[in-house]
Amino acid sequence: MQKFFEEGGFAMFFLLAFGVATLCAATSYARRVTRLTLRITLALGLATTFTTLTGICVDLAAVGHGASAFVARHPGTSLAEAVLQGISESLAPGVLGFTFVALAALITTLGLYREPNP
């Protein structure tokens, strides 16, 4: 798990914070159904989603900037290998962030099911 977190880079800290906050808000909404907690859950879900996309973009940009230098330092590695490895590492924020969003959506669904009909 530590290697996975390191591969994702600095954005993983924000993802962890926003993801946990989103799960807490979703749980709060599922336990006590109010419009305010639903709006907070949705807003935190959006923050988590956009942070996930930002993390992926930053990591892909780092791959683009650093792949050729990596190949120069490691002569046995081809550019394709370096780029593919970089892309796989760049997707770590997507795995973490979208997992948080999916779990929060599932928990929020329980709250929506419990919401009284108008």
WOVEN-V171258 format. One record per helix or strand. SS is the DSSP state (@ for helix, = for strand). FROM is the first residue (numbers start at 0). LEN is the number of residues. If there is no record, write none. Layout:
# WOVEN-V171258
SS&FROM&LEN ; SS&FROM&LEN
This chain:
# WOVEN-V171258
@&1&7 ; @&10&21 ; @&34&39 ; @&78&12 ; @&91&23
